Amino acid sequence: MTASSDRPVGDTAVGDAAASRSIVSVQLLVRLAQDYGVDGRTCLQHTGLSSDDLADAHRLIDPAQELQVATNLVEALPDHPTLGLEAGKRYHLGIYGVWGFALATAPTPRALADIALRYLDLSFAFVRFKLALDQGTASVTLDDQAIPAPVRPFMLQRDFAAMVNALTEVMPGARPFQRIDLALASPQDTTAYEALCGQRPRFGQPRHRITFMDGFLDQALPRGDALIARACEDHCRRLLDRQRQRNGLAAQVRDRLLRTPHRMPSLVRVAEELHLSERSLRRHLQAEDTCFRALADEVRKALAIELLTKAGLKLDEIAGRLGYADAGSFIHAFKRWTGESPTQFRRQFWKD
């Protein structure tokens, strides 16, 4: 490969500030706060979120709400300079659904990086990542400048630790880093960094940059399966397309349906909550080229795909979580959506 000091292989922005995301990340941050003796209500101040919202695993939130939770956490625990690392270590691949499974089954670190960066909006990252090659040596630059200053170091630490965590899960025991440069002031105690990544970073550098060992990108990963990874990537693409397509009133209806997928409200009830008549809601949705039933099916299908990629869940359990009376009704609906049974779909992800 020809030399290039800044040739991007993959690049993704922090994300669309208007895009919704799962509340799972906020749940992890609140649990971290509670482990340090901070009440959950303190974390939720100025977010518009309640304890009931926090208990709803399907609740969608705005990125700004998560940033406010992180800000509250940092303000409540100012004497913990590596708190972000503690947070990031709690982000395991299993919490990301199909995106995490795609990373877990990538055949090489190069394929993993491509999927991770291409579909980063399906994760919880706020940091902007760029992968570059220079005469065969790979490095990742972390750009945190779009993150509000009060919470920037915390988020940089969190997303860095989550990245290291992902690599550790797919390559247990590996030490892939040649050098770690961070544009942060050095803490008095660097033990947390050394325990996480196997070396002491160089602090006070011009930018955040992680350089990998030569040849790292093309090592075979122990759980790699190119066929499964491609199937997962296909679902990631569809999930991201849906996430970007829905806006306006359709997005509001979809978000409302996601709050209680086990007990979806009727069109009449949603119209009342939106202060619209039933007829007006139908007309607005038609203008956005959709309808209430299509949105309900879209929500159930997306959640069904997520649940089917999780090991251990039986079909009747998934049916119950999606509001179906029994597994038979769910199987019939899933075949209508995808043309295959849930069992056939699941075989793409889990080997016997």
N, C-alpha and C positions, 0 to 999 in steps of 0.2 A: 504494500500500500504506500502511496506517495505521502510524503510528510505534510501534515496540516495541523497547525496549532489550535484551530477552532473550527473543525468540520463536523457539524451536527449529524448524528445518526438518528437520534430521536429527540423530539422537543415538544414540550407541552406547557401551556400556561397554567397559572394558578387555578383558573377555572372561571366560569361565568358566575358572577356574583348573584345572578338571579336564579341559578339552577338549584333545585332542591336536592337534599341529601338525607341519608338515613340518620336517625337520632342515636344510633348505636355508638358513634364516637363520643357524643355528649355523655352517654351512659358510662362509658369508660372513664372519662374525665371526672365525673361526679364521684365515681367509686374511688378513684385515686384521692380526691379531696377528702372523702370520708375516712380513708385509711390514715390520713394525716390529721384527723380530728376536726375537719371543716364540715359544717352542716351543709346538706344538699341544697337547702333554700338559699344559702349564700351564693352558691354557684349559679343559680338560676335568676339572680337579680338582673333586672333590665333586659331580660331575654323574651318576655312574653310566654315563657314555658312554665308549666306547672308540674307538680309531682305526678299527676295523672298522665301528662304527656310523657314524662320520663319512663313510666311503666309500660308504655305502648311501643312495642318493638317495631311496629310498622309505621310509626309517625315519621313524617318528613319535615325537615326544618330548612331554614335558609343558612348558608355559610356564615352570614353575619351573626346569627344566633350562637353558633359554635364558637366563633371568635370571642363573643362576649363572655361565654362560659369560661374560656381559657383566660381571658383578662381577669375575671373575678377570681379564678384560682390563683393566678400569679399575685394578685393584690393581697389575697388572704395568706399566702405563704411566701413572703418576700425573702426569707432567709434560706431558701433552698435553690442554690444556683444550678443544680443539675436536675431540677424537677421535670423538665421536658424529656430527658432521657428515661426517667422512670415511667412517664406516660407512654412514650413510644414503644417500650418493651412489652406493653400490654396489647399491642396491635398485632395479632397473629393472623395468618392467612385465612383461617377459617371464618373470620368475621366479615370478609369481603364478598362472600358468595362466589358467583361464577368467576369474577375477576381474580380472586385469590386462588381458585382451583386452576385457572389457566396458568398462573405463575407456578403453582406447585407441580404441574405436569409439563412444563416447558422442557425441551430436550437439552438446551444449552443456556448459559447465562446470556448469550447474545439474543436468543429467542425470547427469554424472559424479559430482558430490557426493552425489546421492541414492543411486546404486549403491554408491559407496565406503563410505558410512556404513551403509547397510542390510546390507551383507555384509562388514563390516570383519573379522569373525571368520575370514574366509578369507585374510586378510593376516597380517602378522607384528607388527602394531602392539600396543603396550601402553598408549599414551596414549589417553585418552578425548577424542573430538572432538565439538564441537557447532557446527553452522552456524546462524547467525542473520541476520535481516534487520532493518534499521532505516532506514525511509524510503527503501528501494531500495538501500541500501548493505549489502553482504554482508561478514560477518566470520566467522572460525573461531576458537573458543576451544579451547585444548589443556589438558586437565586431566591432570596427572601424579601426583596425590596418592596414588593406589592403588599406585604403584610404590615398592619399597623405597628408602629414602633414599640408601644408598651408590651406587646405580646410577641414581638418578632424573635427574640432569642429562644423563648419557650417553644414556639412552633418550629423553628429551625432544628432544635434538639429533638423534638418529637418526631418530625418527619424523617430526620436522619436516622434516629434509633429504629423507627418502623422499617426503613429500608434495610438496615443491618439485620433486623429481626427476620425479614423475609429471606435474605440470603442465607442466614443461619438455618432456617427451617428447610430450605431446599438442598443445602450443602452442610449437614451437621459436622462440626469440628473443623471446617475449613477456615483458613485465614487468608482471604483473597486480597487484602489491602497492602499495597506497596507504601503508600503515604496518605495521610489525611491532613489537609490544611483547612483551618477554620478561621474566619474573620471575627472571632470572638475573643474577648479578654480571657486569659487563662484563669480558671478557678484555682483556689489554694490547694484543693484536693482533686486530682485528676483520676482517682481510682475508678469512678463510675465509667469514664470514657474507656479506660484501659480494660476493664472487665467486659465492656460491651464489644469492643472491636479488636482487642488483642494488642493494642499499641497506644502510646500517648500521642494524641494529635499535635500538630504544630499550630499554636494559637497566634492571634494577632496578624494573620496573613491577609493579603489584599482581597481574597475571595474564598468562599467555601468550595473546596475541590477534593474529591476522593480519587486517588489514582490506584488502579488495580495492577496485580501482578501480570507480567507478560504471559499471553496465552490463556488468560482466565476466561475470556468470552466464549471460547470454543471448547471448553471442558464439557464432557458428558455429565449430565445431572442424574443422580441415582434414581429419581422417581419420574424421569422424563418419559413422555409418551407423545410423540408428534401428532398422532391421530386424535387423541383426546384433547391435546392442547389446541388443535385447530377447531375442534367442535366447540370448545369453551370460548375461543376467540370469536367464532361466529355468533354465539349468544351475547358476548360482550358488545359486539358491533350493533346488534339489534337493540340491546338495552340502551346503549348510548344514543342511538338514533331516536328511540322513543323519548328519551330524556330531553333531547334537544328540540324535537318537533312540537311537543306539547307546550302551549303558552295560552295566554288569555283565559277565558272562562273555562275552557276544557281542562287546563292545568289545575284550576281551583277545584273543579269537580273531582278530578283524578286524585288530588291530594286529600280531599275529604273522604273518598272511598278507601284510600289506603290507611286511614286512621283506624277503621274497624272492619277489616276484610272478613272477619268471622261473622259479622252482623251488619251487612251493608245496608245503608239507608235507602229508602225509595226515592224516586225522582221527585215526588212531591215534597218529601222531607228536605232534600238537598235544596230544592228551589226556595223553600221557606227560610232555610239558613242563609241563603244568598240574597234574601229579600227580593225574590223574583216570583212571578207567577209561573205555573207549570208550563204554560204555553210559551212564555218569554224564554224560559230556559231551553226548551226544545228548539226554538227558533235560533237562539244564539249558538247553540251547539251545531245546528245544521249549517250555519254560516261558517263555522270553523271546520266543516267537512267531517263531522262525527256525530254521535248520538249517545244517549245515556247508557244504553246496553253495550255499545262498543267500548266505552270507557270502563264499564264494570268488567267486561271480558278481558280487556287489556290489563287491568289491575290484577285480576285473578290469575291470568296466564303468566305475567311477570313474576308474581309471588310463587306460583306453582313451580316455575323453572328454578327459582332460588331454593325452594324447599326440597326439590327432588335432587339437587346437587349436594345436599347435606346427608351424611351417612346416619343410619339409625332410625330415620323417620318412616313409619309405616304409612301406607296409602290412606288408611282410615284416619290417621292423625292429621295428615295433610288436608284431607277432605274437611275435617272439622275446623281446622284453622282458616280455611277459605269459605266457611259457611255452608258447606254441602251436608245434606242429611246423612249420606253414606258414601263409601268409596265408589260404588257403582255410578252414582251421579257425577262424581268428580272425573272418573275415567271417561265417561261419555263426553263430558265437556272438553276434556283435554284432547281427545281424538278430534273433536270438531275444530279446535284451535290449531292443532299441529299436524293432523293426519296420522298420528301414531299414538300408541298407548303410553301411559306414564312409565310402565315397566320397560318398554322398548327405548324410550327416551333415556331412562336412567342408565341403561347398559352402556351408553356412550361415555359415562363418567365413572362408573364403578365396575371393576372387573369382578367376576365370580371368585 
